[in-house]
């Protein structure tokens, strides 16, 4: 396949919200889905974490652990604290949304809104989010384009 200059479209940062790539957590990712279950389970609220053991979690599907967060933990006040590092915050936000793919603009806006009510509002720009989305292999965050039909 000949190399083309089709990369040009990415030059304009976030002007076109609809066209910018959406990201989700690859639940089957690194290094396997079992440890992804544990990884996600760590983000549950204290009460939920008391409800099972790591062995129980290992037996679960990452999707089911995430569902627990969607239905409960995401609504607890400690879920997304103001001092949460941005990558962690983006990860938690995707979990809270049931891993519905989001782009940098949507993620930045959602985080800003989430933190707007605090004493020290934290503004999160789409450009900053985009940069971290492209460099978060640890969290299994990946482009979701092909996942959507
Ligand atoms: Zn919970």
Backbone and ligand atoms as CSV (ligand in chain L), in Angstrom:
chain,resi,resn,atom,element,x,y,z
A,1,UNK,N,N,0.845,-1.205,0.000
A,1,UNK,CA,C,0.000,0.000,0.000
A,1,UNK,C,C,0.876,1.248,0.000
A,2,UNK,N,N,0.681,2.136,-0.976
A,2,UNK,CA,C,1.509,3.348,-1.048
A,2,UNK,C,C,1.192,4.305,0.101
A,3,UNK,N,N,2.221,4.956,0.530
A,3,UNK,CA,C,2.003,5.908,1.617
A,3,UNK,C,C,1.295,7.145,1.103
A,4,UNK,N,N,0.307,7.592,1.790
A,4,UNK,CA,C,-0.394,8.800,1.364
A,4,UNK,C,C,-0.297,9.856,2.453
A,5,UNK,N,N,-0.776,11.008,2.134
A,5,UNK,CA,C,-0.708,12.091,3.112
A,5,UNK,C,C,-2.040,12.239,3.842
A,6,UNK,N,N,-2.743,11.127,4.019
A,6,UNK,CA,C,-4.074,11.194,4.622
A,6,UNK,C,C,-4.035,11.546,6.105
A,7,UNK,N,N,-2.835,11.597,6.640
A,7,UNK,CA,C,-2.720,11.955,8.062
A,7,UNK,C,C,-3.085,13.409,8.299
A,8,UNK,N,N,-3.163,14.160,7.248
A,8,UNK,CA,C,-3.396,15.588,7.360
A,8,UNK,C,C,-4.629,15.938,8.180
A,9,UNK,N,N,-5.633,15.109,8.081
A,9,UNK,CA,C,-6.894,15.410,8.753
A,9,UNK,C,C,-6.712,15.608,10.255
A,10,UNK,N,N,-5.696,14.975,10.800
A,10,UNK,CA,C,-5.495,15.061,12.238
A,10,UNK,C,C,-4.884,16.381,12.668
A,11,UNK,N,N,-4.436,17.167,11.693
A,11,UNK,CA,C,-3.760,18.414,12.023
A,11,UNK,C,C,-4.682,19.383,12.766
A,12,UNK,N,N,-5.910,19.474,12.313
A,12,UNK,CA,C,-6.844,20.364,13.000
A,12,UNK,C,C,-7.294,19.664,14.287
A,13,UNK,N,N,-6.947,20.213,15.409
A,13,UNK,CA,C,-7.066,19.509,16.687
A,13,UNK,C,C,-8.483,19.023,17.005
A,14,UNK,N,N,-9.277,19.840,17.568
A,14,UNK,CA,C,-10.570,19.350,18.043
A,14,UNK,C,C,-11.722,20.179,17.510
A,15,UNK,N,N,-11.474,20.832,16.414
A,15,UNK,CA,C,-12.515,21.692,15.859
A,15,UNK,C,C,-13.752,20.880,15.506
A,16,UNK,N,N,-13.525,19.732,14.914
A,16,UNK,CA,C,-14.670,18.922,14.519
A,16,UNK,C,C,-14.916,17.812,15.520
A,17,UNK,N,N,-15.757,18.134,16.424
A,17,UNK,CA,C,-16.031,17.219,17.532
A,17,UNK,C,C,-16.519,15.861,17.044
A,18,UNK,N,N,-17.374,15.886,16.041
A,18,UNK,CA,C,-17.964,14.645,15.568
A,18,UNK,C,C,-16.927,13.725,14.934
A,19,UNK,N,N,-15.945,14.326,14.290
A,19,UNK,CA,C,-14.990,13.521,13.544
A,19,UNK,C,C,-13.798,13.065,14.368
A,20,UNK,N,N,-13.584,13.666,15.514
A,20,UNK,CA,C,-12.409,13.256,16.264
A,20,UNK,C,C,-12.656,11.869,16.851
A,21,UNK,N,N,-11.605,11.068,16.884
A,21,UNK,CA,C,-11.777,9.660,17.252
A,21,UNK,C,C,-12.298,9.479,18.671
A,22,UNK,N,N,-13.108,8.452,18.837
A,22,UNK,CA,C,-13.599,8.130,20.169
A,22,UNK,C,C,-12.762,6.995,20.749
A,23,UNK,N,N,-12.688,7.002,22.059
A,23,UNK,CA,C,-11.866,6.016,22.749
A,23,UNK,C,C,-12.704,5.237,23.739
A,24,UNK,N,N,-12.284,4.024,23.972
A,24,UNK,CA,C,-12.918,3.217,25.001
A,24,UNK,C,C,-11.831,2.354,25.653
A,25,UNK,N,N,-12.236,1.620,26.649
A,25,UNK,CA,C,-11.285,0.723,27.297
A,25,UNK,C,C,-11.375,-0.625,26.605
A,26,UNK,N,N,-10.245,-1.086,26.142
A,26,UNK,CA,C,-10.222,-2.417,25.547
A,26,UNK,C,C,-10.236,-3.443,26.671
A,27,UNK,N,N,-11.413,-3.983,26.938
A,27,UNK,CA,C,-11.580,-4.844,28.118
A,27,UNK,C,C,-10.832,-6.163,28.003
A,28,UNK,N,N,-10.453,-6.491,26.794
A,28,UNK,CA,C,-9.716,-7.745,26.602
A,28,UNK,C,C,-8.212,-7.518,26.693
A,29,UNK,N,N,-7.845,-6.295,26.986
A,29,UNK,CA,C,-6.431,-5.944,26.838
A,29,UNK,C,C,-5.580,-6.320,28.035
A,30,UNK,N,N,-4.475,-5.833,28.047
A,30,UNK,CA,C,-3.271,-6.017,28.819
A,30,UNK,C,C,-3.363,-6.430,30.272
A,31,UNK,N,N,-2.723,-7.493,30.638
A,31,UNK,CA,C,-2.214,-8.521,29.732
A,31,UNK,C,C,-3.277,-9.574,29.439
A,32,UNK,N,N,-4.319,-9.631,30.212
A,32,UNK,CA,C,-5.417,-10.540,29.908
A,32,UNK,C,C,-6.670,-10.028,30.588
A,33,UNK,N,N,-7.786,-10.601,30.234
A,33,UNK,CA,C,-9.036,-10.037,30.725
A,33,UNK,C,C,-9.246,-10.288,32.219
A,34,UNK,N,N,-8.596,-11.315,32.752
A,34,UNK,CA,C,-8.721,-11.559,34.189
A,34,UNK,C,C,-8.129,-10.427,35.000
A,35,UNK,N,N,-6.902,-10.047,34.632
A,35,UNK,CA,C,-6.306,-8.962,35.401
A,35,UNK,C,C,-7.020,-7.647,35.113
A,36,UNK,N,N,-7.670,-7.553,33.960
A,36,UNK,CA,C,-8.477,-6.376,33.700
A,36,UNK,C,C,-9.644,-6.327,34.684
A,37,UNK,N,N,-10.192,-7.479,35.034
A,37,UNK,CA,C,-11.260,-7.514,36.030
A,37,UNK,C,C,-10.769,-6.946,37.356
A,38,UNK,N,N,-9.589,-7.359,37.755
A,38,UNK,CA,C,-9.013,-6.864,39.007
A,38,UNK,C,C,-8.719,-5.369,38.924
A,39,UNK,N,N,-8.186,-4.982,37.793
A,39,UNK,CA,C,-7.825,-3.583,37.567
A,39,UNK,C,C,-9.061,-2.694,37.711
A,40,UNK,N,N,-10.155,-3.141,37.119
A,40,UNK,CA,C,-11.399,-2.377,37.190
A,40,UNK,C,C,-11.988,-2.444,38.602
A,41,UNK,N,N,-11.890,-3.613,39.203
A,41,UNK,CA,C,-12.479,-3.810,40.531
A,41,UNK,C,C,-11.881,-2.859,41.559
A,42,UNK,N,N,-10.628,-2.487,41.355
A,42,UNK,CA,C,-9.952,-1.545,42.254
A,42,UNK,C,C,-10.617,-0.176,42.279
A,43,UNK,N,N,-11.370,0.119,41.237
A,43,UNK,CA,C,-12.019,1.432,41.141
A,43,UNK,C,C,-13.397,1.431,41.788
A,44,UNK,N,N,-13.804,0.294,42.294
A,44,UNK,CA,C,-15.112,0.249,42.950
A,44,UNK,C,C,-15.047,0.966,44.298
A,45,UNK,N,N,-16.220,1.275,44.817
A,45,UNK,CA,C,-16.263,1.965,46.103
A,45,UNK,C,C,-15.873,0.988,47.217
A,46,UNK,N,N,-15.611,1.541,48.364
A,46,UNK,CA,C,-15.170,0.741,49.498
A,46,UNK,C,C,-16.165,-0.386,49.810
A,47,UNK,N,N,-17.421,-0.034,49.850
A,47,UNK,CA,C,-18.444,-1.027,50.207
A,47,UNK,C,C,-18.437,-2.199,49.228
A,48,UNK,N,N,-18.354,-1.895,47.967
A,48,UNK,CA,C,-18.365,-2.956,46.957
A,48,UNK,C,C,-17.108,-3.818,47.060
A,49,UNK,N,N,-15.989,-3.180,47.377
A,49,UNK,CA,C,-14.747,-3.952,47.481
A,49,UNK,C,C,-14.782,-4.914,48.657
A,50,UNK,N,N,-15.588,-4.582,49.657
A,50,UNK,CA,C,-15.709,-5.481,50.801
A,50,UNK,C,C,-16.567,-6.694,50.450
A,51,UNK,N,N,-17.305,-6.569,49.352
A,51,UNK,CA,C,-18.281,-7.598,49.011
A,51,UNK,C,C,-17.707,-8.855,48.390
A,52,UNK,N,N,-16.463,-8.811,47.965
A,52,UNK,CA,C,-15.869,-10.008,47.390
A,52,UNK,C,C,-14.357,-10.029,47.591
A,53,UNK,N,N,-13.759,-11.123,47.220
A,53,UNK,CA,C,-12.311,-11.270,47.350
A,53,UNK,C,C,-11.684,-11.165,45.960
A,54,UNK,N,N,-10.373,-10.945,45.907
A,54,UNK,CA,C,-9.707,-10.919,44.598
A,54,UNK,C,C,-9.977,-12.181,43.789
A,55,UNK,N,N,-10.098,-13.293,44.467
A,55,UNK,CA,C,-10.382,-14.542,43.744
A,55,UNK,C,C,-11.760,-14.496,43.099
A,56,UNK,N,N,-12.725,-13.936,43.831
A,56,UNK,CA,C,-14.064,-13.786,43.256
A,56,UNK,C,C,-13.988,-12.918,42.005
A,57,UNK,N,N,-13.235,-11.838,42.146
A,57,UNK,CA,C,-13.135,-10.893,41.035
A,57,UNK,C,C,-12.507,-11.555,39.812
A,58,UNK,N,N,-11.477,-12.352,40.056
A,58,UNK,CA,C,-10.796,-13.016,38.947
A,58,UNK,C,C,-11.732,-13.904,38.142
A,59,UNK,N,N,-12.727,-14.416,38.809
A,59,UNK,CA,C,-13.667,-15.301,38.130
A,59,UNK,C,C,-14.703,-14.524,37.324
A,60,UNK,N,N,-14.683,-13.219,37.494
A,60,UNK,CA,C,-15.702,-12.412,36.821
A,60,UNK,C,C,-15.219,-11.877,35.487
A,61,UNK,N,N,-16.184,-11.552,34.675
A,61,UNK,CA,C,-15.916,-10.908,33.408
A,61,UNK,C,C,-15.682,-9.414,33.670
A,62,UNK,N,N,-14.682,-8.793,32.994
A,62,UNK,CA,C,-14.460,-7.351,33.203
A,62,UNK,C,C,-15.745,-6.540,33.009
A,63,UNK,N,N,-16.532,-6.973,32.067
A,63,UNK,CA,C,-17.795,-6.296,31.765
A,63,UNK,C,C,-18.721,-6.264,32.992
A,64,UNK,N,N,-18.758,-7.366,33.713
A,64,UNK,CA,C,-19.629,-7.446,34.899
A,64,UNK,C,C,-19.118,-6.562,36.031
A,65,UNK,N,N,-17.801,-6.517,36.175
A,65,UNK,CA,C,-17.228,-5.656,37.213
A,65,UNK,C,C,-17.545,-4.199,36.885
A,66,UNK,N,N,-17.407,-3.880,35.616
A,66,UNK,CA,C,-17.712,-2.514,35.188
A,66,UNK,C,C,-19.182,-2.180,35.464
A,67,UNK,N,N,-20.045,-3.147,35.230
A,67,UNK,CA,C,-21.474,-2.928,35.438
A,67,UNK,C,C,-21.778,-2.562,36.889
A,68,UNK,N,N,-21.044,-3.148,37.781
A,68,UNK,CA,C,-21.198,-2.835,39.201
A,68,UNK,C,C,-20.886,-1.352,39.447
A,69,UNK,N,N,-19.850,-0.871,38.781
A,69,UNK,CA,C,-19.476,0.540,38.908
A,69,UNK,C,C,-20.553,1.438,38.315
A,70,UNK,N,N,-21.046,1.047,37.145
A,70,UNK,CA,C,-22.084,1.832,36.483
A,70,UNK,C,C,-23.309,1.952,37.392
A,71,UNK,N,N,-23.670,0.840,38.004
A,71,UNK,CA,C,-24.914,0.823,38.780
A,71,UNK,C,C,-24.751,1.371,40.185
A,72,UNK,N,N,-23.553,1.410,40.687
A,72,UNK,CA,C,-23.393,1.864,42.054
A,72,UNK,C,C,-22.243,2.855,42.281
A,73,UNK,N,N,-21.048,2.376,42.159
A,73,UNK,CA,C,-19.881,3.133,42.622
A,73,UNK,C,C,-19.713,4.498,41.953
A,74,UNK,N,N,-20.068,4.589,40.665
A,74,UNK,CA,C,-19.859,5.842,39.935
A,74,UNK,C,C,-20.635,6.990,40.569
A,75,UNK,N,N,-21.683,6.668,41.290
A,75,UNK,CA,C,-22.514,7.713,41.898
A,75,UNK,C,C,-22.044,8.085,43.299
A,76,UNK,N,N,-21.055,7.390,43.816
A,76,UNK,CA,C,-20.573,7.725,45.152
A,76,UNK,C,C,-19.640,8.938,45.068
A,77,UNK,N,N,-19.632,9.759,46.093
A,77,UNK,CA,C,-18.875,11.016,46.038
A,77,UNK,C,C,-17.375,10.838,45.858
A,78,UNK,N,N,-16.851,9.705,46.272
A,78,UNK,CA,C,-15.405,9.503,46.187
A,78,UNK,C,C,-14.942,8.979,44.836
A,79,UNK,N,N,-15.885,8.732,43.953
A,79,UNK,CA,C,-15.509,8.039,42.721
A,79,UNK,C,C,-14.530,8.837,41.869
A,80,UNK,N,N,-14.775,10.118,41.722
A,80,UNK,CA,C,-13.900,10.935,40.870
A,80,UNK,C,C,-13.510,12.201,41.611
A,81,UNK,N,N,-12.545,12.074,42.469
A,81,UNK,CA,C,-12.124,13.201,43.283
A,81,UNK,C,C,-11.332,14.203,42.454
A,82,UNK,N,N,-11.312,15.421,42.963
A,82,UNK,CA,C,-10.669,16.509,42.240
A,82,UNK,C,C,-9.176,16.260,42.030
A,83,UNK,N,N,-8.560,15.562,42.939
A,83,UNK,CA,C,-7.109,15.359,42.800
A,83,UNK,C,C,-6.757,14.063,42.071
A,84,UNK,N,N,-7.751,13.464,41.438
A,84,UNK,CA,C,-7.483,12.256,40.659
A,84,UNK,C,C,-6.617,12.610,39.447
A,85,UNK,N,N,-5.521,11.889,39.236
A,85,UNK,CA,C,-4.718,12.152,38.034
A,85,UNK,C,C,-5.576,11.996,36.779
A,86,UNK,N,N,-5.246,12.763,35.780
A,86,UNK,CA,C,-6.109,12.841,34.612
A,86,UNK,C,C,-6.326,11.498,33.896
A,87,UNK,N,N,-5.272,10.715,33.770
A,87,UNK,CA,C,-5.432,9.423,33.100
A,87,UNK,C,C,-6.387,8.529,33.884
A,88,UNK,N,N,-6.183,8.530,35.184
A,88,UNK,CA,C,-7.059,7.754,36.052
A,88,UNK,C,C,-8.497,8.272,35.943
A,89,UNK,N,N,-8.635,9.576,35.895
A,89,UNK,CA,C,-9.960,10.182,35.805
A,89,UNK,C,C,-10.652,9.795,34.502
A,90,UNK,N,N,-9.895,9.822,33.414
A,90,UNK,CA,C,-10.473,9.448,32.122
A,90,UNK,C,C,-10.910,7.982,32.143
A,91,UNK,N,N,-10.092,7.163,32.738
A,91,UNK,CA,C,-10.405,5.735,32.851
A,91,UNK,C,C,-11.693,5.531,33.654
A,92,UNK,N,N,-11.778,6.219,34.767
A,92,UNK,CA,C,-12.965,6.093,35.622
A,92,UNK,C,C,-14.220,6.625,34.945
A,93,UNK,N,N,-14.033,7.669,34.171
A,93,UNK,CA,C,-15.174,8.253,33.479
A,93,UNK,C,C,-15.714,7.286,32.422
A,94,UNK,N,N,-14.807,6.643,31.708
A,94,UNK,CA,C,-15.231,5.666,30.701
A,94,UNK,C,C,-15.946,4.496,31.370
A,95,UNK,N,N,-15.423,4.054,32.498
A,95,UNK,CA,C,-16.082,2.963,33.231
A,95,UNK,C,C,-17.486,3.380,33.660
A,96,UNK,N,N,-17.571,4.588,34.195
A,96,UNK,CA,C,-18.856,5.073,34.707
A,96,UNK,C,C,-19.894,5.150,33.599
A,97,UNK,N,N,-19.424,5.387,32.377
A,97,UNK,CA,C,-20.337,5.485,31.245
A,97,UNK,C,C,-20.571,4.144,30.570
A,98,UNK,N,N,-20.199,3.069,31.231
A,98,UNK,CA,C,-20.399,1.757,30.650
A,98,UNK,C,C,-19.493,1.514,29.452
A,99,UNK,N,N,-18.388,2.224,29.411
A,99,UNK,CA,C,-17.401,2.089,28.334
A,99,UNK,C,C,-17.954,2.515,26.979
A,100,UNK,N,N,-18.899,3.400,27.020
A,100,UNK,CA,C,-19.402,4.017,25.790
A,100,UNK,C,C,-18.279,4.900,25.243
A,101,UNK,N,N,-17.862,4.695,23.974
A,101,UNK,CA,C,-16.724,5.467,23.454
A,101,UNK,C,C,-16.953,6.979,23.516
A,102,UNK,N,N,-15.921,7.696,23.908
A,102,UNK,CA,C,-15.992,9.156,23.987
A,102,UNK,C,C,-14.764,9.742,23.308
A,103,UNK,N,N,-14.908,10.947,22.762
A,103,UNK,CA,C,-13.729,11.601,22.211
A,103,UNK,C,C,-13.173,12.607,23.213
A,104,UNK,N,N,-12.067,13.225,22.837
A,104,UNK,CA,C,-11.352,14.104,23.772
A,104,UNK,C,C,-12.227,15.269,24.234
A,105,UNK,N,N,-13.022,15.790,23.310
A,105,UNK,CA,C,-13.873,16.931,23.653
A,105,UNK,C,C,-14.902,16.509,24.710
A,106,UNK,N,N,-15.530,15.369,24.457
A,106,UNK,CA,C,-16.560,14.893,25.380
A,106,UNK,C,C,-15.982,14.554,26.755
A,107,UNK,N,N,-14.832,13.906,26.749
A,107,UNK,CA,C,-14.190,13.549,28.011
A,107,UNK,C,C,-13.784,14.795,28.802
A,108,UNK,N,N,-13.172,15.755,28.093
A,108,UNK,CA,C,-12.738,16.972,28.760
A,108,UNK,C,C,-13.914,17.723,29.349
A,109,UNK,N,N,-14.999,17.775,28.589
A,109,UNK,CA,C,-16.177,18.493,29.044
A,109,UNK,C,C,-16.798,17.790,30.255
A,110,UNK,N,N,-16.893,16.479,30.156
A,110,UNK,CA,C,-17.505,15.723,31.250
A,110,UNK,C,C,-16.702,15.866,32.541
A,111,UNK,N,N,-15.391,15.849,32.407
A,111,UNK,CA,C,-14.552,15.994,33.599
A,111,UNK,C,C,-14.661,17.409,34.165
A,112,UNK,N,N,-14.655,18.386,33.291
A,112,UNK,CA,C,-14.784,19.772,33.749
A,112,UNK,C,C,-16.097,19.968,34.495
A,113,UNK,N,N,-17.162,19.386,33.930
A,113,UNK,CA,C,-18.470,19.519,34.573
A,113,UNK,C,C,-18.482,18.832,35.930
A,114,UNK,N,N,-17.859,17.681,35.941
A,114,UNK,CA,C,-17.837,16.906,37.173
A,114,UNK,C,C,-17.131,17.685,38.286
A,115,UNK,N,N,-16.120,18.434,37.897
A,115,UNK,CA,C,-15.313,19.143,38.887
A,115,UNK,C,C,-15.721,20.607,39.052
A,116,UNK,N,N,-16.699,21.035,38.270
A,116,UNK,CA,C,-17.091,22.445,38.290
A,116,UNK,C,C,-17.690,22.863,39.628
A,117,UNK,N,N,-18.275,21.920,40.306
A,117,UNK,CA,C,-18.978,22.252,41.534
A,117,UNK,C,C,-18.068,22.263,42.750
A,118,UNK,N,N,-16.826,21.908,42.562
A,118,UNK,CA,C,-15.920,21.874,43.698
A,118,UNK,C,C,-15.439,23.280,44.031
A,119,UNK,N,N,-14.755,23.392,45.136
A,119,UNK,CA,C,-14.244,24.689,45.563
A,119,UNK,C,C,-13.159,25.195,44.619
A,120,UNK,N,N,-12.467,24.251,43.987
A,120,UNK,CA,C,-11.394,24.631,43.070
A,120,UNK,C,C,-11.630,24.002,41.714
A,121,UNK,N,N,-12.551,24.582,40.948
A,121,UNK,CA,C,-12.896,23.982,39.658
A,121,UNK,C,C,-11.650,23.713,38.824
A,122,UNK,N,N,-11.699,22.584,38.151
A,122,UNK,CA,C,-10.547,22.173,37.368
A,122,UNK,C,C,-10.983,22.087,35.924
A,123,UNK,N,N,-10.414,22.909,35.109
A,123,UNK,CA,C,-10.777,22.939,33.700
A,123,UNK,C,C,-9.898,21.957,32.944
A,124,UNK,N,N,-10.531,21.114,32.149
A,124,UNK,CA,C,-9.762,20.115,31.408
A,124,UNK,C,C,-9.945,20.351,29.919
A,125,UNK,N,N,-8.886,20.723,29.235
A,125,UNK,CA,C,-9.008,21.033,27.816
A,125,UNK,C,C,-8.970,19.762,26.979
A,126,UNK,N,N,-9.638,19.827,25.844
A,126,UNK,CA,C,-9.681,18.686,24.935
A,126,UNK,C,C,-8.285,18.318,24.449
A,127,UNK,N,N,-7.443,19.327,24.268
A,127,UNK,CA,C,-6.094,19.056,23.770
A,127,UNK,C,C,-5.304,18.217,24.772
A,128,UNK,N,N,-5.463,18.553,26.031
A,128,UNK,CA,C,-4.769,17.795,27.069
A,128,UNK,C,C,-5.297,16.360,27.118
A,129,UNK,N,N,-6.601,16.222,27.026
A,129,UNK,CA,C,-7.199,14.888,27.054
A,129,UNK,C,C,-6.731,14.065,25.857
A,130,UNK,N,N,-6.691,14.721,24.698
A,130,UNK,CA,C,-6.269,14.005,23.495
A,130,UNK,C,C,-4.862,13.447,23.665
A,131,UNK,N,N,-3.987,14.251,24.230
A,131,UNK,CA,C,-2.617,13.819,24.411
A,131,UNK,C,C,-2.543,12.594,25.325
A,132,UNK,N,N,-3.308,12.632,26.392
A,132,UNK,CA,C,-3.216,11.504,27.318
A,132,UNK,C,C,-3.884,10.250,26.744
A,133,UNK,N,N,-4.942,10.453,25.954
A,133,UNK,CA,C,-5.608,9.304,25.343
A,133,UNK,C,C,-4.662,8.551,24.422
A,134,UNK,N,N,-3.794,9.282,23.792
A,134,UNK,CA,C,-2.867,8.668,22.855
A,134,UNK,C,C,-1.673,8.039,23.547
A,135,UNK,N,N,-1.573,8.234,24.840
A,135,UNK,CA,C,-0.418,7.698,25.561
A,135,UNK,C,C,-0.817,6.986,26.837
A,136,UNK,N,N,-1.883,6.197,26.769
A,136,UNK,CA,C,-2.342,5.507,27.964
A,136,UNK,C,C,-2.467,4.006,27.774
A,137,UNK,N,N,-1.446,3.371,27.235
A,137,UNK,CA,C,-1.571,1.931,27.006
A,137,UNK,C,C,-1.807,1.168,28.313
A,138,UNK,N,N,-1.269,1.705,29.382
A,138,UNK,CA,C,-1.397,1.048,30.680
A,138,UNK,C,C,-2.856,0.837,31.067
A,139,UNK,N,N,-3.676,1.782,30.707
A,139,UNK,CA,C,-5.090,1.700,31.067
A,139,UNK,C,C,-5.925,0.941,30.032
A,140,UNK,N,N,-5.283,0.495,28.984
A,140,UNK,CA,C,-6.033,-0.227,27.962
A,140,UNK,C,C,-6.970,0.658,27.171
A,141,UNK,N,N,-6.727,1.975,27.216
A,141,UNK,CA,C,-7.582,2.893,26.476
A,141,UNK,C,C,-7.131,2.908,25.018
A,142,UNK,N,N,-8.082,2.694,24.132
A,142,UNK,CA,C,-7.743,2.586,22.717
A,142,UNK,C,C,-8.838,3.193,21.857
A,143,UNK,N,N,-8.480,3.511,20.648
A,143,UNK,CA,C,-9.481,4.026,19.707
A,143,UNK,C,C,-10.578,2.992,19.499
A,144,UNK,N,N,-11.784,3.456,19.396
A,144,UNK,CA,C,-12.916,2.548,19.356
A,144,UNK,C,C,-13.592,2.474,18.015
A,145,UNK,N,N,-13.035,3.113,17.020
A,145,UNK,CA,C,-13.707,3.219,15.725
A,145,UNK,C,C,-14.247,1.894,15.201
A,146,UNK,N,N,-13.385,0.909,15.188
A,146,UNK,CA,C,-13.787,-0.339,14.541
A,146,UNK,C,C,-14.780,-1.142,15.386
A,147,UNK,N,N,-14.912,-0.745,16.650
A,147,UNK,CA,C,-15.812,-1.479,17.528
A,147,UNK,C,C,-17.265,-1.164,17.223
A,148,UNK,N,N,-17.485,0.024,16.652
A,148,UNK,CA,C,-18.867,0.429,16.376
A,148,UNK,C,C,-19.264,0.085,14.967
A,149,UNK,N,N,-20.406,-0.521,14.829
A,149,UNK,CA,C,-20.862,-0.892,13.489
A,149,UNK,C,C,-21.546,0.292,12.827
L,1,ZN,ZN,ZN,-20.042,0.426,44.806
